[in-house]
Amino acid sequence: MRELANPVWQADLVSAAINPAANQSVCALFEQQVERTPEALALICEGRQMTYRELEARVNQLAWHLKTQYQIESESFVGLLLGRSERMLISMLAVLKAGGAYVPISPDYPAKRIDYILRDANPKVLITEKRFASAVERFQELFYWDDWPDAGEEAAMVPRSNLPEPEQLAYLMYTSGSTGVPKGVLTEHGNLSNFISWCIDEYRHSTFDIVYAGTPYGFDLSNIEFYFPLAIGRPIRLLPASQMVGLYLRRDRRVLLNTVPSLVQELLKTRELLNNVSVLNLGGEAVPLSLGRVLRSYPGMEIRNMYGPTETTSTAINYRIDGATSPEMLIGKPIAMTVVYILDEEMRQVPIGTRGEIYIGGKGVARGYWNRPELTQERFLDDPFTPGERLYRTGDLGMYLPDGNLRFFGRNDNQIKLHGFRIELDEIGRQLEGHESVREAVAGLKKSERGDKLVAVCSLCAEVSAEALIAYLKDILPPYMLPDEIIFRENFPLTPAGKIDRSALFTEGRI
């Protein structure tokens, strides 16, 4: 075992009060809340409402059906391809309560991406709706919500003894992949429970009456929007789309809102909208210091900058922005039961104030990647400082400051976050190179005073228009990965080592 560079400092990082909720599944926490407040409002969705008792009845009914009709058990995958309605939340909870692991798939994905996920995960059954039938017609085992009866008094109970254990899988969530195809992250109940228990402790003195759920369920930021309020008895407002948050903020008061900085910038155009937000969590992309300054002017608003890859379950590092006077925007300190190291290329700890790569360990580290043993071995490593523990290598650069906060410097590879979505730039380039007219393609972020743009630069072997290439990509990539612009060049700038010089290529004025 290696000696820690700063043993006292590291001991402080890993110390945390143990929350009893950390040892219970989100299913158990939900059940306990149903017992406490059965008639309290649990879910609001486009004019429809469900109490905790009503929600549990529907969850139990579907969970029993999945167990008895499809033999769903531990490690069984259940695909979900659903619109944003109560069906989505009921299905997620039912799969977990049945002991399975859900695989969320957005109906906005192109058919080829949906096909890939279904082939790769090969779920026992796919829960969907008939309006999406054309996207899944080749899949064998389908459960259509449209044919499912309303819950009655006979709604079955799933015994608590059958609730999932910490080491069981909770979900398989696909993210953008550097090899040109998405990669699935295997997250266990223990990973999820640790995060929710931290939320319970972190927000125990916060004041909010309702939690907005606008994040797509295929992104793990949605965990705090669904499972946290159900564990503490708050209602969820399920937004039809994240862009509609402004409409509902005109109606509700004392809202807990999770979103990306770019959407907050839009909300600030109508300043009074944010007066109804009492807790604001920012994640998914870097928070500009200027935005932090503006948000601090809202009296009484709690503001957090939350950092964490999907592989470490939603959030691993957290920073309270309100009241902070730092001259730079920080990502903060590790959450409970989490340790963060800043290491050099030899996996040695660097001194405080020195830049290095961010490695995350603790209870939030996922099991690994589905069907990708080599990538799992590359990214999920044995912890050299704590025998028996593992670290996730983020690929992000960071630095510890003397006060224990972390500063974030961005990626050390070709992955970015834009508008809350994690994007492997190589996946865009590889897909473009699959077109018969494209010889070579590179995607990157073009920064300017007018805002960041996702740009692809191509060299061609046959004539083709940018519009044709965008149309080609629409059949392969989800909307958030489509380039804002495609530019053609005969040659790419190269580094002295002969590699494409991305920094030169995507600098303002060079393309």
C-alpha positions in Angstrom: 0.0 0.0 0.0 1.4 3.4 -1.0 1.8 6.1 1.7 -0.5 9.0 1.3 1.1 12.4 0.4 -1.1 14.2 3.0 -2.4 11.5 5.4 -4.2 14.0 7.7 -5.8 15.8 4.8 -7.0 12.5 3.2 -8.4 11.2 6.4 -10.5 14.3 6.6 -11.8 13.8 3.1 -13.1 10.3 3.7 -14.6 10.9 7.1 -18.4 11.2 7.0 -21.3 10.6 9.3 -23.0 7.4 8.4 -26.6 8.0 7.4 -28.9 5.0 8.1 -30.5 5.5 4.6 -27.2 4.5 3.0 -27.9 0.9 3.9 -31.4 0.8 2.4 -32.5 0.6 -1.2 -34.5 3.5 -2.7 -37.4 1.1 -2.8 -37.3 0.7 1.0 -37.0 4.4 1.5 -40.1 5.0 -0.7 -42.1 2.3 1.2 -41.3 3.9 4.5 -42.4 7.3 3.2 -45.7 5.7 2.0 -46.3 4.5 5.5 -45.6 7.9 7.0 -47.7 10.0 4.5 -49.9 7.8 2.4 -52.2 10.6 1.3 -49.6 13.2 0.6 -49.0 14.3 -3.0 -46.2 12.3 -4.7 -46.4 13.1 -8.4 -47.8 15.9 -10.6 -47.7 15.3 -14.3 -49.6 17.4 -16.9 -52.6 18.0 -14.8 -52.7 14.4 -13.3 -51.8 13.8 -9.7 -50.9 10.7 -7.6 -50.6 10.3 -3.8 -47.9 8.2 -2.3 -50.5 5.4 -1.7 -51.7 5.5 -5.3 -48.1 5.5 -6.7 -47.1 2.5 -4.5 -50.2 0.6 -5.6 -49.3 1.0 -9.3 -45.6 0.2 -8.7 -46.5 -3.0 -6.7 -48.9 -4.1 -9.4 -46.4 -3.8 -12.2 -43.5 -5.2 -10.1 -45.6 -8.3 -9.4 -46.5 -8.7 -13.1 -42.8 -8.4 -14.1 -41.8 -11.0 -11.6 -44.5 -13.5 -12.4 -44.9 -13.0 -16.2 -41.4 -12.3 -17.2 -39.4 -13.9 -14.4 -37.6 -10.7 -13.6 -35.0 -11.3 -10.9 -31.6 -10.0 -9.8 -29.4 -9.0 -12.7 -32.4 -9.1 -15.2 -32.4 -6.2 -17.6 -35.7 -4.5 -18.4 -35.7 -1.9 -21.2 -37.7 1.3 -20.8 -38.7 3.3 -23.8 -41.3 5.7 -22.6 -42.5 9.3 -22.8 -42.4 11.7 -19.9 -45.5 10.7 -17.9 -46.3 8.9 -14.7 -45.7 5.6 -16.6 -41.9 6.4 -16.7 -41.6 6.8 -12.9 -43.9 3.8 -12.1 -41.9 1.6 -14.5 -38.5 2.6 -13.0 -39.7 1.9 -9.4 -41.4 -1.4 -10.5 -38.3 -2.8 -12.1 -36.2 -2.0 -9.0 -38.8 -3.5 -6.7 -39.0 -6.6 -8.8 -35.3 -7.0 -8.4 -34.3 -6.2 -11.9 -32.2 -3.4 -13.5 -33.8 -0.9 -15.9 -32.3 0.3 -19.1 -33.6 3.8 -19.9 -33.8 4.6 -23.6 -35.0 7.9 -24.9 -37.7 7.8 -27.6 -35.9 10.8 -29.2 -32.9 8.6 -30.0 -32.5 7.6 -33.7 -33.6 4.1 -34.6 -30.0 2.9 -35.1 -29.1 3.9 -31.6 -32.2 2.3 -30.1 -31.4 -0.9 -32.0 -27.8 -0.9 -30.7 -28.8 -0.5 -27.1 -31.4 -3.2 -27.3 -29.0 -5.6 -29.0 -26.2 -4.8 -26.5 -28.3 -5.0 -23.3 -30.7 -7.7 -24.6 -33.3 -7.0 -21.9 -35.8 -9.7 -21.0 -38.7 -7.4 -21.9 -39.1 -3.8 -23.2 -41.7 -1.6 -21.5 -42.9 0.9 -24.0 -46.0 2.6 -25.6 -47.7 1.9 -28.9 -46.8 5.3 -30.2 -43.2 4.1 -30.3 -44.0 0.8 -31.9 -42.2 1.5 -35.1 -38.9 2.1 -33.3 -39.0 -1.3 -31.6 -40.9 -3.5 -34.0 -37.9 -5.8 -34.4 -37.7 -6.5 -30.6 -39.3 -9.7 -29.6 -40.6 -9.3 -26.0 -42.7 -6.1 -25.7 -44.9 -4.9 -22.8 -47.2 -2.1 -24.0 -48.4 0.3 -21.3 -51.5 1.1 -23.4 -52.8 -2.4 -22.7 -52.2 -2.3 -18.9 -55.3 -2.0 -16.7 -55.8 0.5 -14.0 -54.7 -0.6 -10.6 -57.5 -2.1 -8.4 -57.8 -3.3 -4.9 -56.1 -6.5 -6.0 -52.8 -4.7 -6.7 -50.2 -7.2 -5.4 -47.6 -6.4 -2.8 -44.0 -7.3 -3.3 -42.7 -8.5 0.2 -40.0 -6.4 1.7 -37.8 -9.4 2.1 -37.6 -9.4 -1.7 -36.3 -5.9 -1.9 -32.9 -5.5 -3.6 -29.6 -5.8 -1.8 -26.8 -3.2 -2.1 -24.7 -5.3 -4.5 -27.6 -5.9 -7.0 -27.8 -3.9 -10.2 -30.2 -0.9 -10.2 -29.8 0.3 -13.8 -27.7 0.1 -17.0 -27.3 3.6 -18.3 -25.7 4.3 -21.7 -23.4 7.2 -22.3 -21.5 8.5 -25.4 -18.6 6.2 -26.3 -15.2 7.1 -27.7 -15.1 3.9 -29.9 -18.1 5.2 -31.9 -20.8 3.3 -30.0 -22.5 4.1 -26.7 -21.2 2.4 -23.5 -23.4 1.1 -20.7 -22.5 1.9 -17.1 -23.6 -0.7 -14.5 -24.8 1.0 -11.3 -25.7 -0.9 -8.2 -28.3 -0.2 -5.5 -25.6 0.5 -3.0 -24.1 3.2 -5.3 -27.6 4.8 -5.6 -28.4 4.5 -1.9 -25.2 6.3 -0.9 -26.1 9.3 -3.1 -29.7 9.5 -1.9 -28.6 9.2 1.7 -26.1 12.1 1.1 -29.0 14.1 -0.4 -31.1 13.5 2.7 -28.4 14.7 5.0 -27.2 17.6 2.7 -30.7 19.1 2.3 -32.1 18.4 5.8 -32.2 22.1 6.6 -33.2 23.3 3.1 -36.6 24.9 2.5 -38.5 23.6 -0.6 -42.0 22.4 -1.2 -41.7 20.7 -4.6 -38.9 19.1 -6.8 -38.8 19.6 -10.5 -38.0 16.6 -12.7 -36.9 17.8 -16.1 -33.8 15.8 -16.8 -34.1 12.9 -19.3 -34.3 9.6 -17.4 -31.4 8.3 -19.4 -29.1 10.7 -17.5 -28.2 10.1 -13.9 -28.8 13.7 -12.8 -32.5 12.5 -12.8 -31.7 10.4 -9.7 -32.0 13.4 -7.4 -35.2 14.4 -9.1 -37.0 11.1 -8.6 -35.6 9.1 -5.7 -34.7 11.9 -3.3 -38.1 13.5 -3.0 -39.8 10.1 -2.7 -37.5 9.3 0.3 -38.5 12.5 2.1 -42.1 13.0 1.2 -42.0 15.8 -1.2 -44.0 15.9 -4.5 -42.4 15.7 -7.9 -43.5 17.8 -10.8 -42.6 15.8 -13.9 -41.9 18.4 -16.6 -42.8 17.5 -20.2 -39.4 18.9 -21.2 -36.7 20.8 -19.4 -37.2 23.8 -21.6 -40.7 24.2 -20.1 -39.4 24.9 -16.6 -40.1 28.7 -17.0 -43.8 28.0 -17.6 -44.2 26.1 -14.3 -42.0 28.5 -12.3 -44.7 31.1 -12.8 -47.1 28.8 -10.9 -45.1 27.1 -8.1 -43.3 28.5 -5.1 -40.2 27.2 -3.2 -38.9 24.9 -5.9 -35.9 22.6 -5.9 -34.5 22.8 -9.4 -31.7 20.7 -10.9 -30.5 22.0 -14.3 -27.5 23.0 -16.4 -26.0 26.5 -16.4 -27.0 27.2 -20.0 -30.7 26.8 -19.1 -30.3 29.1 -16.1 -28.8 31.7 -18.4 -32.0 31.6 -20.4 -34.2 31.8 -17.3 -32.3 34.9 -16.2 -33.7 36.8 -19.2 -36.9 36.9 -17.1 -35.3 37.6 -13.7 -38.4 37.1 -11.6 -38.7 33.4 -12.6 -35.9 32.4 -10.4 -37.5 34.2 -7.4 -39.5 31.0 -6.9 -36.4 28.7 -6.8 -35.3 28.2 -3.3 -32.7 25.4 -4.0 -30.7 25.4 -7.3 -28.4 22.6 -8.2 -26.1 23.2 -11.2 -24.4 20.3 -13.0 -23.6 18.8 -16.4 -21.2 21.6 -17.5 -18.8 24.1 -16.1 -20.4 27.0 -14.2 -19.2 30.5 -15.4 -18.0 32.7 -12.5 -20.2 35.5 -13.9 -23.3 33.3 -13.5 -22.4 32.6 -9.9 -22.1 36.3 -9.2 -25.6 36.9 -10.6 -27.2 34.0 -8.7 -25.8 35.1 -5.4 -27.9 38.3 -5.7 -31.1 36.2 -5.2 -31.7 36.4 -1.4 -32.3 33.1 0.4 -31.5 30.9 -2.7 -29.3 27.8 -2.0 -27.0 27.2 -4.9 -24.7 24.2 -5.5 -22.3 23.3 -8.2 -22.4 19.5 -8.5 -19.8 17.4 -10.2 -19.8 13.7 -10.9 -19.6 11.3 -13.9 -22.2 8.6 -14.5 -19.6 6.1 -13.4 -19.7 7.6 -9.9 -23.5 7.9 -9.6 -24.7 11.4 -10.1 -22.6 13.5 -7.8 -19.2 12.9 -6.2 -18.1 16.5 -5.4 -20.3 19.4 -4.3 -19.7 23.2 -3.8 -22.1 25.7 -2.1 -22.0 28.8 -4.3 -24.2 31.0 -2.3 -22.2 33.2 0.0 -18.9 32.1 -1.5 -16.4 34.7 -2.3 -13.8 32.7 -4.2 -12.4 34.5 -7.3 -12.9 31.4 -9.3 -15.7 28.8 -9.7 -14.9 25.6 -7.8 -16.5 22.2 -7.8 -16.0 21.8 -4.0 -15.3 18.8 -1.8 -16.2 15.1 -1.9 -19.7 14.1 -0.7 -20.2 11.5 2.1 -18.4 8.1 1.7 -16.4 9.5 -1.3 -12.7 10.1 -1.7 -11.1 12.1 -4.4 -7.4 12.0 -5.4 -5.5 14.2 -7.7 -2.8 12.0 -9.3 0.0 12.3 -11.8 0.6 9.9 -14.8 2.2 7.4 -12.4 -0.8 7.4 -10.1 1.1 9.3 -7.4 -0.6 12.0 -5.4 0.4 15.5 -6.4 0.9 18.3 -3.9 -1.9 20.7 -3.0 -1.9 23.5 -5.6 -0.7 21.2 -8.4 -2.8 20.1 -11.4 -3.4 16.4 -12.0 -6.1 13.9 -13.0 -9.2 13.4 -10.9 -9.7 9.9 -9.5 -12.8 9.1 -7.5 -13.3 6.3 -5.0 -15.9 5.3 -2.4 -19.4 4.1 -2.3 -20.6 5.8 -5.5 -18.2 4.0 -7.9 -20.2 1.9 -10.3 -19.5 -1.8 -11.0 -18.1 -1.1 -14.5 -19.1 -1.2 -18.1 -21.5 -3.7 -19.6 -19.8 -6.1 -22.1 -16.6 -3.9 -22.2 -14.1 -5.7 -20.0 -11.1 -3.9 -21.5 -12.6 -0.5 -21.0 -13.6 -1.4 -17.4 -10.1 -2.5 -16.7 -8.8 0.8 -18.1 -11.1 3.1 -16.2 -12.0 1.2 -12.9 -8.7 0.6 -11.1 -7.6 -0.9 -7.8 -7.1 1.8 -5.2 -3.3 1.9 -4.5 -3.9 3.7 -1.2 -6.7 1.5 0.3 -6.6 -2.3 -0.2 -9.9 -3.7 -1.5 -11.3 -0.4 -2.8 -11.5 0.8 -6.4 -11.0 4.2 -8.1 -12.7 5.6 -11.2 -10.3 7.4 -13.5 -12.4 10.4 -14.7 -10.1 11.8 -17.5 -10.8 15.2 -15.9 -8.1 17.6 -14.7 -8.3 19.2 -11.3 -6.3 20.7 -8.4 -6.8 20.8 -4.6 -6.6 24.2 -3.0 -5.3 24.7 0.5 -8.9 25.0 1.9 -9.8 21.5 0.6 -11.9 22.6 -2.3 -11.2 21.3 -5.8 -10.7 23.4 -8.9 -11.7 21.9 -12.3 -9.7 22.4 -15.5 -11.6 20.3 -18.0 -10.9 17.1 -19.9 -7.5 15.6 -20.7 -9.0 13.7 -23.7 -11.6 14.3 -26.4 -14.7 14.2 -24.2 -16.8 17.3 -23.4 -19.9 18.3 -21.6 -22.3 20.6 -23.5 -25.7 21.7 -22.2 -25.6 19.0 -19.5 -24.8 16.1 -22.0 -21.6 14.2 -21.9 -20.3 13.8 -25.5 -17.4 11.8 -26.8 -16.2 13.8 -29.7 -14.5 10.8 -31.2 -18.0 9.1 -31.6 -19.1 12.0 -33.8 -16.0 11.8 -35.9 -16.2 8.1 -36.3 -19.8 8.2 -37.4 -19.1 10.8 -40.0 -16.2 8.7 -41.3 -18.8 6.0 -41.9 -20.3 8.1 -44.7 -18.9 7.1 -48.1 -18.0 10.7 -49.0 -16.0 11.5 -45.8 -12.3 10.7 -45.7 -11.6 12.0 -42.2 -13.6 13.9 -39.6 -12.9 15.6 -36.3 -15.5 17.1 -33.9 -14.8 19.7 -31.3 -16.0 22.7 -29.4 -15.6 26.1 -31.0 -15.6 28.8 -28.3 -16.5 32.4 -29.1 -18.0 35.4 -27.4 -21.3 34.3 -29.0 -21.3 31.0 -27.1 -19.9 27.5 -27.5 -20.7 25.6 -30.7 -20.3 21.9 -31.5 -18.5 21.8 -34.8 -17.4 18.9 -37.1 -14.6 19.4 -39.6 -14.4 17.0 -42.5 -12.1 16.2 -45.4 -13.9 14.6 -48.3 -13.2 11.9 -50.9 -16.4 12.7 -52.8 -18.7 15.8 -53.0 -21.4 16.0 -50.3 -23.2 18.9 -48.6 -23.2 19.7 -44.9 -27.0 19.4 -44.9 -26.7 15.8 -46.3 -24.2 14.9 -43.6 -26.4 16.3 -40.8 -29.3 14.3 -42.2 -27.1 11.2 -42.2 -26.1 11.8 -38.6 -29.7 12.2 -37.5 -30.3 8.5 -38.2 -27.4 7.6 -35.9 -26.8 10.1 -33.2 -29.2 11.6 -30.6 -30.1 15.3 -31.1 -27.7 16.6 -28.4 -24.7 15.1 -30.4 -25.5 16.7 -33.7 -23.0 19.3 -34.8 -24.2 22.9 -35.0 -22.0 23.3 -38.0 -20.0 21.1 -40.4 -17.0 22.7 -42.1 -14.9 21.2 -45.0 -11.2 21.4 -45.2 -8.7 19.7 -47.5 -6.1 19.3 -44.7 -6.0 19.4 -40.9 -3.3 21.3 -38.9 -0.9 18.8 -37.3 1.2 18.8 -34.1 4.9 18.1 -34.3 4.0 14.4 -33.5 1.9 14.3 -36.7 -1.5 14.2 -34.8 -4.4 16.5 -35.6 -3.9 19.7 -33.6 -7.4 20.1 -32.2 -6.6 23.2 -30.2 -5.5 25.0 -33.3 -8.4 23.7 -35.4 -11.2 24.8 -33.1 -9.8 28.2 -32.1 -11.9 31.2 -33.2 -10.8 32.4 -36.6 -9.1 29.1 -37.6 -12.2 27.4 -39.0 
